[in-house]
């Protein structure tokens, strides 16, 4: 397949989870990849971050598809580091055509009890980090003069409310507002901007003790895998407990490709019906 042949895609949070899936899926369709990740833990996040080995595995999987990849460690809160990573990748690979601002974190807590640092880290990474990713890459896209596609990772929590996720939801709602303004501002340059909104996706962001305690009331799953699946399935209209990273990647691929050449300013939801208000219990 070659829907993205000759294109270069910047992906943040590329070391694992949805980011790695996006890198591999876009590479399968011919894109070369600039893969960026922090590759360390964040104190306010209640599960381990990606590692240098994780990023190396993403590189290996992209290279196994006979595509080029430039991998860099950078924090999306650090504009100079991001700009340097984008510049080095673009110089090596021939520009930037696609931006997937995917890097993000999750943590949980009652709105009025959230620690100030927990709140600030969330906004700095999940919203300001998205803006800094765009700021690091889009001027080069404009200068190139060949258009492009920007895909911002939001969430179903960017479209509705979930208890214990005020900081996450505020950031993800903010991504939608940012996307809509960018879609207007960048349209004259033939750069399309859209957001993707995953539901529960089977990545380390929900496969950890803190998330299981929030959703299930208990972090332990040994011998309870069927119960875990049933509890997650109860949130969805379709009879599945979660979507897979590749399901989100397929939406990203569509938005990145010429198949979506006139699609801009939209919110693409991939959530197995989680947002549907009335659900029939699954047997």
Backbone as CSV, one residue per row, in Angstrom:
resi,resn,N_x,N_y,N_z,CA_x,CA_y,CA_z,C_x,C_y,C_z
1,UNK,0.848,-1.189,0.000,0.000,0.000,0.000,0.889,1.246,0.000
2,UNK,0.412,2.323,-0.609,1.273,3.509,-0.742,0.472,4.804,-0.684
3,UNK,-0.488,4.879,0.197,-1.286,6.099,0.302,-0.463,7.291,0.777
4,UNK,0.673,7.034,1.433,1.497,8.130,1.956,2.900,8.102,1.368
5,UNK,3.063,7.477,0.221,4.380,7.403,-0.394,4.945,8.804,-0.627
6,UNK,6.193,9.006,-0.204,6.839,10.294,-0.370,6.544,11.294,0.727
7,UNK,5.758,10.921,1.727,5.412,11.825,2.823,6.295,11.555,4.041
8,UNK,6.453,12.578,4.863,7.171,12.467,6.125,6.212,12.835,7.253
9,UNK,6.116,11.958,8.251,5.186,12.161,9.362,5.944,12.350,10.670
10,UNK,5.665,13.438,11.363,6.152,13.662,12.722,5.134,13.089,13.699
11,UNK,5.596,12.254,14.621,4.710,11.650,15.620,5.340,11.832,16.994
12,UNK,4.624,12.479,17.906,5.094,12.589,19.291,4.466,11.474,20.121
13,UNK,5.145,11.126,21.201,4.699,9.984,21.995,4.816,8.689,21.209
14,UNK,5.882,8.576,20.416,5.997,7.495,19.430,6.603,6.215,19.983
15,UNK,7.032,6.205,21.237,7.781,5.053,21.736,6.912,3.828,21.985
16,UNK,5.611,4.040,22.250,4.759,2.882,22.535,3.309,3.290,22.336
17,UNK,2.394,2.370,22.601,0.966,2.666,22.579,0.491,3.183,21.240
18,UNK,-0.401,4.172,21.291,-0.953,4.719,20.059,0.133,5.332,19.177
19,UNK,1.129,5.984,19.776,2.171,6.618,18.986,2.950,5.619,18.151
20,UNK,3.348,4.501,18.762,4.048,3.472,17.985,3.139,2.915,16.897
21,UNK,1.894,2.675,17.246,0.945,2.153,16.262,0.802,3.101,15.084
22,UNK,0.719,4.404,15.357,0.623,5.393,14.265,1.873,5.331,13.391
23,UNK,3.049,5.260,14.021,4.295,5.231,13.256,4.337,4.033,12.326
24,UNK,3.965,2.883,12.834,4.008,1.656,12.027,2.948,1.691,10.934
25,UNK,1.759,2.133,11.276,0.664,2.131,10.281,0.968,3.119,9.154
26,UNK,1.457,4.298,9.475,1.781,5.262,8.429,2.971,4.779,7.595
27,UNK,3.926,4.131,8.256,5.055,3.566,7.516,4.589,2.461,6.571
28,UNK,3.620,1.666,6.994,3.079,0.632,6.113,2.529,1.225,4.824
29,UNK,2.066,2.477,4.918,1.501,3.144,3.749,2.512,4.042,3.043
30,UNK,3.796,3.901,3.401,4.841,4.554,2.632,5.493,5.758,3.265
31,UNK,5.038,6.206,4.436,5.596,7.409,5.047,6.923,7.119,5.733
32,UNK,7.837,8.084,5.694,8.996,8.093,6.571,8.596,8.809,7.862
33,UNK,9.298,8.499,8.957,8.810,8.874,10.279,9.856,9.663,11.067
34,UNK,9.414,10.766,11.666,10.159,11.440,12.724,9.478,11.055,14.036
35,UNK,10.152,10.233,14.827,9.564,9.668,16.050,10.146,10.372,17.269
36,UNK,9.278,11.000,18.057,9.720,11.777,19.223,9.043,11.236,20.473
37,UNK,9.824,11.105,21.543,9.242,10.682,22.821,10.139,11.176,23.954
38,UNK,9.549,11.373,25.117,10.287,11.807,26.300,11.171,10.685,26.845
39,UNK,10.647,9.472,26.874,11.387,8.282,27.331,11.846,8.400,28.785
40,UNK,10.968,8.867,29.631,11.234,8.833,31.070,9.920,8.986,31.821
41,UNK,9.962,8.681,33.115,8.771,8.801,33.952,8.485,10.271,34.266
42,UNK,7.211,10.542,34.581,6.786,11.858,35.056,6.202,11.668,36.450
43,UNK,6.656,12.456,37.404,6.336,12.227,38.814,4.845,12.189,39.090
44,UNK,4.046,12.988,38.367,2.616,13.079,38.664,1.776,12.053,37.902
45,UNK,2.418,11.193,37.144,1.702,10.157,36.378,1.829,8.835,37.122
46,UNK,0.710,8.168,37.428,0.755,6.997,38.304,1.073,5.680,37.599
47,UNK,1.848,5.740,36.525,2.320,4.531,35.859,3.601,4.884,35.110
48,UNK,4.439,3.906,34.808,5.744,4.207,34.200,5.609,4.800,32.803
49,UNK,6.535,5.679,32.475,6.594,6.228,31.131,7.298,5.276,30.183
50,UNK,7.318,5.650,28.921,8.044,4.881,27.925,9.545,4.974,28.199
51,UNK,10.299,4.069,27.582,11.743,4.004,27.792,12.485,4.176,26.469
52,UNK,13.798,4.336,26.573,14.622,4.387,25.369,14.505,3.088,24.578
53,UNK,14.401,1.961,25.273,14.226,0.678,24.583,12.907,0.645,23.818
54,UNK,11.858,1.251,24.396,10.575,1.312,23.687,10.722,2.094,22.383
55,UNK,11.412,3.223,22.445,11.602,4.027,21.241,12.440,3.270,20.210
56,UNK,13.445,2.544,20.685,14.264,1.740,19.774,13.422,0.655,19.096
57,UNK,12.458,0.112,19.807,11.585,-0.900,19.204,10.696,-0.285,18.128
58,UNK,10.206,0.932,18.358,9.455,1.624,17.311,10.314,1.806,16.070
59,UNK,11.549,2.230,16.267,12.476,2.401,15.141,12.644,1.083,14.394
60,UNK,12.844,0.003,15.137,13.051,-1.300,14.502,11.839,-1.723,13.683
61,UNK,10.634,-1.464,14.205,9.429,-1.875,13.485,9.223,-1.046,12.222
62,UNK,9.558,0.241,12.274,9.449,1.074,11.074,10.495,0.657,10.042
63,UNK,11.720,0.441,10.487,12.779,0.046,9.558,12.520,-1.316,8.937
64,UNK,11.831,-2.186,9.671,11.485,-3.498,9.116,10.530,-3.378,7.932
65,UNK,9.855,-2.244,7.822,8.967,-1.968,6.694,9.695,-1.258,5.560
66,UNK,11.025,-1.162,5.688,11.874,-0.525,4.669,11.570,0.957,4.528
67,UNK,11.222,1.595,5.659,11.014,3.033,5.676,12.098,3.678,6.534
68,UNK,12.374,4.934,6.270,13.368,5.675,7.043,12.723,6.246,8.301
69,UNK,13.524,6.366,9.347,13.006,6.914,10.598,14.124,7.655,11.313
70,UNK,13.792,8.827,11.832,14.682,9.606,12.696,14.013,9.673,14.061
71,UNK,14.670,9.148,15.083,14.104,9.120,16.430,14.865,10.091,17.325
72,UNK,14.128,10.850,18.106,14.732,11.803,19.030,13.975,11.796,20.351
73,UNK,14.736,11.948,21.447,14.110,12.142,22.751,13.899,13.631,22.966
74,UNK,12.666,14.009,23.236,12.344,15.413,23.490,11.060,15.484,24.296
75,UNK,10.976,16.497,25.122,9.811,16.763,25.956,8.924,17.763,25.215
76,UNK,7.641,17.441,25.048,6.753,18.356,24.327,6.550,19.669,25.069
77,UNK,6.986,19.746,26.319,6.947,21.013,27.057,8.121,21.917,26.698
78,UNK,9.090,21.387,25.956,10.328,22.095,25.635,10.323,22.445,24.149
79,UNK,9.918,23.670,23.826,9.776,24.062,22.429,11.100,23.997,21.680
80,UNK,12.187,24.414,22.306,13.475,24.394,21.606,13.900,22.971,21.276
81,UNK,13.668,22.034,22.200,14.019,20.635,21.935,13.145,20.058,20.830
82,UNK,11.868,20.390,20.851,10.967,19.925,19.795,11.371,20.488,18.435
83,UNK,11.653,21.769,18.402,12.035,22.406,17.141,13.315,21.795,16.592
84,UNK,14.256,21.494,17.477,15.501,20.860,17.060,15.230,19.456,16.501
85,UNK,14.377,18.681,17.170,14.055,17.327,16.710,13.375,17.368,15.349
86,UNK,12.426,18.286,15.187,11.746,18.417,13.900,12.732,18.818,12.814
87,UNK,13.605,19.777,13.120,14.570,20.234,12.134,15.511,19.136,11.691
88,UNK,16.013,18.366,12.644,16.940,17.291,12.301,16.236,16.212,11.481
89,UNK,15.010,15.896,11.871,14.264,14.893,11.113,13.921,15.361,9.716
90,UNK,13.490,16.608,9.617,13.106,17.138,8.312,14.300,17.241,7.370
91,UNK,15.445,17.627,7.902,16.644,17.713,7.070,17.047,16.339,6.551
92,UNK,16.930,15.337,7.393,17.327,13.990,7.000,16.342,13.339,6.039
93,UNK,15.064,13.653,6.193,14.029,12.922,5.459,13.367,13.724,4.349
94,UNK,13.619,15.042,4.294,13.072,15.824,3.192,11.834,16.621,3.517
95,UNK,11.705,17.072,4.760,10.575,17.928,5.115,9.641,17.289,6.111
96,UNK,8.476,17.920,6.268,7.402,17.401,7.128,6.084,17.629,6.403
97,UNK,5.288,16.581,6.264,3.993,16.673,5.594,2.815,16.382,6.514
98,UNK,3.075,15.601,7.568,2.022,15.139,8.474,2.511,15.353,9.900
99,UNK,1.658,15.904,10.738,1.972,16.062,12.152,0.931,15.313,12.965
100,UNK,1.389,14.374,13.777,0.516,13.666,14.721,0.934,14.070,16.127
101,UNK,0.230,15.027,16.697,0.523,15.499,18.055,-0.179,14.553,19.021
102,UNK,0.498,13.469,19.344,-0.105,12.343,20.053,0.330,12.248,21.515
103,UNK,1.474,12.815,21.883,2.000,12.629,23.233,1.005,13.108,24.281
104,UNK,0.830,12.300,25.321,-0.093,12.681,26.378,0.079,11.816,27.606
105,UNK,-0.490,12.262,28.710,-0.440,11.547,29.981,-1.853,11.417,30.536
106,UNK,-1.979,10.585,31.560,-3.247,10.468,32.290,-2.949,10.361,33.774
107,UNK,-3.803,10.969,34.560,-3.810,10.797,36.007,-5.241,11.058,36.462
108,UNK,-5.522,10.789,37.724,-6.912,10.756,38.162,-7.050,11.410,39.532
109,UNK,-8.216,12.023,39.760,-8.475,12.608,41.066,-9.672,13.528,41.052
110,UNK,-10.293,13.700,42.208,-11.415,14.616,42.365,-10.982,16.040,42.035
111,UNK,-11.840,16.768,41.352,-11.481,18.091,40.842,-10.957,19.015,41.938
112,UNK,-11.659,19.124,43.040,-11.258,20.083,44.069,-10.120,19.560,44.935
113,UNK,-9.777,18.287,44.786,-8.687,17.712,45.569,-7.409,17.538,44.756
114,UNK,-7.437,17.870,43.474,-6.250,17.712,42.643,-5.105,18.584,43.142
115,UNK,-3.926,18.018,43.195,-2.730,18.786,43.510,-2.430,19.748,42.365
116,UNK,-1.917,20.918,42.698,-1.655,21.931,41.682,-0.649,21.442,40.643
117,UNK,0.343,20.681,41.076,1.339,20.171,40.135,0.739,19.141,39.204
118,UNK,-0.150,18.310,39.713,-0.840,17.325,38.869,-1.635,18.048,37.787
119,UNK,-2.358,19.071,38.176,-3.129,19.867,37.205,-2.206,20.495,36.163
120,UNK,-1.134,21.125,36.635,-0.278,21.862,35.713,0.456,20.946,34.745
121,UNK,0.937,19.808,35.225,1.593,18.852,34.326,0.644,18.398,33.229
122,UNK,-0.602,18.149,33.605,-1.592,17.704,32.622,-1.799,18.754,31.533
123,UNK,-2.016,19.996,31.928,-2.238,21.055,30.933,-0.977,21.312,30.112
124,UNK,0.179,21.268,30.770,1.430,21.540,30.069,1.722,20.501,28.987
125,UNK,1.403,19.251,29.250,1.709,18.181,28.295,0.571,17.970,27.307
126,UNK,-0.647,17.823,27.812,-1.758,17.404,26.950,-2.380,18.537,26.136
127,UNK,-2.121,19.774,26.505,-2.638,20.902,25.723,-1.507,21.796,25.211
128,UNK,-0.736,22.362,26.112,0.347,23.240,25.654,1.364,22.460,24.833
129,UNK,1.612,21.201,25.175,2.527,20.380,24.401,2.045,20.132,22.986
130,UNK,0.733,20.050,22.805,0.162,19.920,21.460,0.417,21.198,20.674
131,UNK,0.166,22.347,21.309,0.421,23.632,20.644,1.899,23.781,20.288
132,UNK,2.793,23.379,21.198,4.223,23.505,20.916,4.650,22.565,19.788
133,UNK,4.038,21.397,19.696,4.329,20.490,18.584,3.961,21.139,17.265
134,UNK,2.779,21.749,17.220,2.349,22.457,16.015,3.301,23.616,15.715
135,UNK,3.658,24.367,16.737,4.531,25.530,16.562,5.912,25.118,16.061
136,UNK,6.372,23.936,16.467,7.684,23.460,16.042,7.687,22.982,14.598
137,UNK,6.549,22.498,14.101,6.525,21.842,12.789,5.839,22.641,11.692
138,UNK,4.766,23.339,12.013,3.938,23.940,10.963,4.636,25.070,10.200
139,UNK,5.456,25.915,10.834,6.148,26.923,10.020,6.962,26.312,8.879
140,UNK,7.579,25.177,9.128,8.315,24.481,8.069,7.359,23.996,6.981
141,UNK,6.179,23.488,7.384,5.193,23.037,6.408,4.723,24.193,5.533
142,UNK,4.493,25.342,6.147,4.074,26.520,5.377,5.172,26.916,4.395
143,UNK,6.414,26.936,4.864,7.538,27.316,4.014,7.690,26.353,2.829
144,UNK,7.449,25.079,3.069,7.562,24.085,2.001,6.564,24.355,0.872
145,UNK,5.371,24.827,1.243,4.363,25.177,0.260,3.680,24.007,-0.409
146,UNK,3.680,22.847,0.244,3.043,21.683,-0.370,1.857,21.151,0.439
147,UNK,1.334,21.987,1.316,0.177,21.594,2.103,0.543,20.578,3.161
148,UNK,-0.471,19.860,3.634,-0.209,18.838,4.636,-1.402,18.586,5.526
149,UNK,-1.175,17.740,6.537,-2.241,17.345,7.455,-1.709,17.359,8.880
150,UNK,-2.478,17.965,9.779,-2.157,17.996,11.204,-3.271,17.259,11.938
151,UNK,-2.892,16.268,12.736,-3.870,15.483,13.492,-3.534,15.602,14.968
152,UNK,-4.454,16.146,15.740,-4.259,16.358,17.165,-5.015,15.285,17.941
153,UNK,-4.335,14.618,18.860,-4.990,13.581,19.656,-5.717,14.211,20.833
154,UNK,-7.051,14.128,20.803,-7.875,14.527,21.938,-8.357,13.234,22.613
155,UNK,-9.636,13.112,22.875,-10.188,11.968,23.594,-11.702,12.108,23.584
156,UNK,-12.400,11.015,23.895,-13.833,11.182,24.161,-14.041,12.128,25.338
157,UNK,-13.039,12.210,26.224,-13.110,13.152,27.346,-12.942,14.592,26.883
158,UNK,-12.607,14.801,25.615,-12.604,16.138,25.041,-13.941,16.536,24.466
159,UNK,-14.925,15.641,24.584,-16.260,15.906,24.048,-17.362,15.758,25.085
160,UNK,-17.039,15.178,26.238,-18.033,15.005,27.290,-17.309,14.969,28.635
161,UNK,-18.073,14.749,29.719,-17.499,14.812,31.066,-17.332,13.418,31.654
162,UNK,-16.212,13.216,32.351,-15.966,11.995,33.120,-15.479,12.391,34.502
163,UNK,-16.089,11.818,35.530,-15.670,12.085,36.896,-14.208,11.678,37.099
164,UNK,-13.524,12.420,37.959,-12.127,12.162,38.324,-11.135,12.550,37.225
165,UNK,-11.615,13.215,36.176,-10.752,13.538,35.041,-10.881,15.010,34.628
166,UNK,-11.122,15.905,35.566,-11.330,17.311,35.200,-10.124,17.894,34.479
167,UNK,-8.923,17.637,34.984,-7.714,18.196,34.376,-7.477,17.600,32.992
168,UNK,-7.693,16.300,32.868,-7.543,15.622,31.576,-8.594,16.127,30.590
169,UNK,-9.842,16.197,31.055,-10.930,16.649,30.190,-10.751,18.102,29.765
170,UNK,-10.294,18.954,30.692,-10.061,20.356,30.347,-9.006,20.476,29.253
171,UNK,-7.929,19.701,29.380,-6.877,19.729,28.366,-7.391,19.223,27.026
172,UNK,-8.133,18.124,27.056,-8.596,17.526,25.805,-9.690,18.364,25.141
173,UNK,-10.543,19.040,25.923,-11.472,20.006,25.336,-10.688,21.159,24.702
174,UNK,-9.618,21.582,25.371,-8.798,22.645,24.822,-8.181,22.276,23.487
175,UNK,-7.819,21.004,23.312,-7.269,20.543,22.037,-8.275,20.754,20.906
176,UNK,-9.556,20.532,21.196,-10.585,20.725,20.177,-10.660,22.191,19.759
177,UNK,-10.635,23.092,20.723,-10.647,24.511,20.385,-9.429,24.914,19.578
178,UNK,-8.266,24.406,19.973,-7.040,24.681,19.229,-7.155,24.162,17.802
179,UNK,-7.659,22.958,17.646,-7.818,22.364,16.318,-8.694,23.219,15.425
180,UNK,-9.798,23.693,15.951,-10.736,24.448,15.119,-10.151,25.784,14.667
181,UNK,-9.428,26.449,15.546,-8.791,27.715,15.154,-7.697,27.457,14.123
182,UNK,-6.877,26.433,14.352,-5.817,26.114,13.397,-6.391,25.738,12.031
183,UNK,-7.518,25.032,12.016,-8.122,24.655,10.735,-8.468,25.877,9.907
184,UNK,-8.937,26.929,10.581,-9.256,28.178,9.880,-7.977,28.885,9.439
185,UNK,-7.026,29.003,10.346,-5.818,29.774,10.063,-4.922,29.124,9.010
186,UNK,-4.896,27.795,8.971,-3.963,27.102,8.080,-4.582,26.688,6.751
187,UNK,-5.885,26.850,6.608,-6.543,26.484,5.351,-5.949,27.201,4.137
188,UNK,-5.608,28.492,4.226,-5.015,29.142,3.050,-3.703,28.506,2.591
189,UNK,-3.052,27.760,3.488,-1.798,27.089,3.141,-2.026,25.626,2.729
190,UNK,-3.302,25.254,2.568,-3.672,23.879,2.204,-3.199,22.873,3.257
191,UNK,-3.192,23.315,4.501,-2.881,22.428,5.623,-4.176,22.161,6.372
192,UNK,-4.561,20.910,6.402,-5.803,20.504,7.067,-5.509,20.151,8.525
193,UNK,-6.452,20.439,9.399,-6.263,20.175,10.830,-7.518,19.505,11.371
194,UNK,-7.337,18.357,12.010,-8.441,17.606,12.590,-7.998,16.998,13.926
195,UNK,-8.963,16.559,14.710,-8.636,15.875,15.968,-9.221,14.473,15.961
196,UNK,-8.547,13.562,16.661,-9.064,12.205,16.856,-9.415,12.038,18.322
197,UNK,-10.463,11.251,18.560,-11.035,11.120,19.903,-11.199,9.644,20.265
198,UNK,-10.131,9.029,20.776,-10.233,7.625,21.166,-11.097,7.445,22.405
199,UNK,-11.814,6.318,22.439,-12.392,5.851,23.687,-11.348,5.048,24.435
200,UNK,-11.783,4.143,25.313,-10.820,3.301,26.015,-10.027,2.497,24.987
201,UNK,-8.724,2.666,25.002,-7.842,2.031,24.033,-6.828,1.181,24.780
202,UNK,-6.582,-0.022,24.280,-5.772,-0.996,25.004,-4.290,-0.646,24.903
203,UNK,-3.875,0.294,25.740,-2.487,0.747,25.825,-2.129,0.854,27.311
204,UNK,-0.850,1.151,27.635,-0.480,1.312,29.046,-1.264,2.400,29.777
205,UNK,-1.933,3.302,29.058,-2.677,4.372,29.719,-3.911,3.852,30.458
206,UNK,-4.481,2.723,30.014,-5.587,2.132,30.777,-5.202,0.799,31.397
207,UNK,-4.089,0.226,30.961,-3.651,-1.060,31.507,-2.634,-0.813,32.615
208,UNK,-3.121,-0.228,33.713,-2.265,0.058,34.867,-3.125,0.083,36.122
209,UNK,-2.474,0.009,37.276,-3.211,-0.108,38.541,-4.112,1.086,38.803
210,UNK,-3.631,2.302,38.519,-4.426,3.498,38.814,-5.705,3.524,37.982
211,UNK,-5.609,3.206,36.685,-6.794,3.213,35.832,-7.753,2.097,36.211
212,UNK,-7.216,0.934,36.536,-8.108,-0.166,36.924,-8.838,0.160,38.225
213,UNK,-8.161,0.857,39.138,-8.834,1.250,40.383,-9.949,2.242,40.093
214,UNK,-9.705,3.188,39.186,-10.723,4.178,38.834,-11.928,3.508,38.196
215,UNK,-11.689,2.647,37.207,-12.790,2.072,36.441,-13.398,0.835,37.100
216,UNK,-12.590,0.098,37.890,-13.039,-1.190,38.409,-13.102,-1.244,39.927
217,UNK,-12.491,-0.252,40.598,-12.502,-0.250,42.046,-11.429,-1.105,42.679
218,UNK,-10.583,-1.751,41.851,-9.588,-2.678,42.375,-8.500,-2.846,41.317
219,UNK,-7.230,-2.671,41.683,-6.177,-2.794,40.678,-5.826,-4.231,40.320
220,UNK,-6.224,-5.187,41.142,-5.783,-6.564,40.921,-6.618,-7.233,39.831
221,UNK,-5.937,-7.892,38.884,-6.667,-8.567,37.809,-6.319,-10.047,37.703
222,UNK,-5.366,-10.507,38.528,-4.994,-11.912,38.432,-6.227,-12.799,38.600
223,UNK,-6.503,-13.606,37.599,-7.660,-14.500,37.642,-8.984,-13.795,37.406
224,UNK,-8.964,-12.482,37.102,-10.206,-11.710,36.949,-10.285,-11.056,35.576
225,UNK,-9.534,-11.594,34.614,-9.487,-10.970,33.295,-10.866,-10.860,32.664
226,UNK,-11.708,-11.888,32.842,-13.056,-11.839,32.267,-13.889,-10.728,32.900
227,UNK,-13.723,-10.525,34.208,-14.453,-9.461,34.893,-13.993,-8.091,34.402
228,UNK,-12.688,-7.948,34.224,-12.149,-6.691,33.703,-12.762,-6.384,32.344
229,UNK,-12.772,-7.374,31.459,-13.325,-7.169,30.120,-14.807,-6.820,30.191
230,UNK,-15.563,-7.489,31.063,-17.008,-7.205,31.172,-17.242,-5.779,31.659
231,UNK,-16.460,-5.335,32.636,-16.665,-3.995,33.185,-16.333,-2.910,32.163
232,UNK,-15.268,-3.116,31.413,-14.956,-2.158,30.356,-15.990,-2.241,29.230
233,UNK,-16.453,-3.455,28.916,-17.431,-3.626,27.847,-18.734,-2.918,28.170
234,UNK,-19.084,-2.855,29.449,-20.334,-2.215,29.847,-20.350,-0.731,29.505
235,UNK,-19.184,-0.133,29.273,-19.116,1.285,28.936,-19.428,1.539,27.465
236,UNK,-19.337,0.497,26.625,-19.443,0.663,25.179,-20.767,0.148,24.639
237,UNK,-21.201,0.695,23.510,-22.376,0.156,22.825,-22.029,-1.123,22.073
238,UNK,-20.905,-1.120,21.389,-20.455,-2.339,20.717,-19.921,-3.318,21.760
239,UNK,-20.106,-4.617,21.557,-19.731,-5.602,22.574,-18.234,-5.909,22.582
240,UNK,-17.426,-4.879,22.828,-15.982,-5.031,22.974,-15.547,-4.214,24.182
241,UNK,-14.495,-4.630,24.886,-14.084,-3.886,26.083,-13.318,-2.616,25.768
242,UNK,-12.640,-2.592,24.628,-11.827,-1.445,24.264,-11.524,-1.508,22.781
243,UNK,-10.992,-0.432,22.248,-10.504,-0.452,20.872,-9.007,-0.691,20.928
244,UNK,-8.446,-1.153,19.822,-7.013,-1.393,19.735,-6.317,-0.156,19.165
245,UNK,-5.040,0.027,19.468,-4.329,1.198,18.929,-4.438,1.328,17.416
246,UNK,-4.426,0.211,16.706,-4.493,0.293,15.243,-5.816,0.878,14.771
247,UNK,-6.869,0.749,15.554,-8.148,1.354,15.180,-8.033,2.879,15.152
248,UNK,-7.291,3.423,16.097,-7.043,4.866,16.090,-6.099,5.217,14.942
249,UNK,-5.106,4.374,14.726,-4.140,4.628,13.652,-4.810,4.651,12.285
250,UNK,-5.812,3.810,12.088,-6.515,3.815,10.806,-7.256,5.130,10.589
251,UNK,-7.793,5.708,11.653,-8.428,7.022,11.536,-7.387,8.095,11.235
252,UNK,-6.236,8.013,11.903,-5.141,8.952,11.637,-4.685,8.834,10.190
253,UNK,-4.541,7.592,9.712,-4.133,7.370,8.322,-5.103,8.023,7.347
254,UNK,-6.388,7.841,7.574,-7.383,8.455,6.690,-7.220,9.969,6.664
255,UNK,-7.103,10.579,7.844,-6.989,12.033,7.917,-5.680,12.530,7.307
256,UNK,-4.640,11.709,7.344,-3.350,12.092,6.785,-3.300,11.953,5.269
257,UNK,-4.177,11.127,4.715,-4.090,10.773,3.302,-4.920,11.713,2.432
258,UNK,-4.724,11.578,1.121,-5.497,12.381,0.173,-6.967,11.965,0.127
259,UNK,-7.304,10.827,0.709,-8.711,10.438,0.809,-9.498,11.468,1.617
260,UNK,-8.806,12.186,2.494,-9.446,13.216,3.326,-8.998,14.608,2.899
261,UNK,-8.756,14.786,1.608,-8.153,16.034,1.133,-9.019,17.262,1.400
262,UNK,-10.329,17.086,1.586,-11.199,18.218,1.881,-11.799,18.121,3.290
263,UNK,-11.178,17.318,4.152,-11.657,17.149,5.524,-10.789,17.986,6.448
264,UNK,-11.381,18.998,7.053,-10.648,19.823,8.012,-11.603,20.391,9.050
265,UNK,-11.092,20.585,10.256,-11.903,21.128,11.339,-12.869,20.145,11.956
266,UNK,-12.599,18.822,11.813,-13.540,17.810,12.286,-13.012,17.061,13.500
267,UNK,-13.933,16.422,14.218,-13.605,15.582,15.370,-13.924,14.141,15.008
268,UNK,-12.903,13.314,14.855,-13.077,11.911,14.466,-13.086,11.038,15.713
269,UNK,-14.238,10.429,15.998,-14.419,9.638,17.211,-14.259,8.155,16.883
270,UNK,-13.427,7.464,17.669,-13.252,6.005,17.552,-13.386,5.451,18.968
271,UNK,-14.605,5.041,19.345,-14.841,4.748,20.765,-15.739,3.544,21.024
272,UNK,-16.032,2.747,19.980,-16.905,1.569,20.142,-18.271,1.942,20.718
273,UNK,-18.697,3.183,20.509,-20.012,3.622,20.979,-20.034,4.062,22.422
274,UNK,-18.885,4.359,23.008,-18.852,4.784,24.412,-19.666,6.044,24.638
275,UNK,-19.659,6.959,23.661,-20.363,8.226,23.837,-21.870,8.124,23.615
276,UNK,-22.345,7.015,23.076,-23.789,6.887,22.867,-24.493,6.850,24.225
277,UNK,-25.590,7.600,24.366,-26.162,7.776,25.716,-26.890,6.562,26.261
278,UNK,-27.507,5.741,25.409,-28.295,4.616,25.894,-27.743,3.326,25.322
279,UNK,-27.408,2.406,26.190,-26.767,1.165,25.770,-27.545,-0.029,26.310
280,UNK,-27.717,-1.036,25.477,-28.334,-2.284,25.897,-27.272,-3.119,26.595
281,UNK,-27.542,-3.642,27.805,-26.518,-4.450,28.483,-26.096,-5.638,27.640
282,UNK,-24.775,-5.921,27.637,-24.261,-7.043,26.876,-24.442,-8.320,27.674
283,UNK,-24.837,-9.381,26.991,-25.013,-10.661,27.678,-23.675,-11.339,27.873
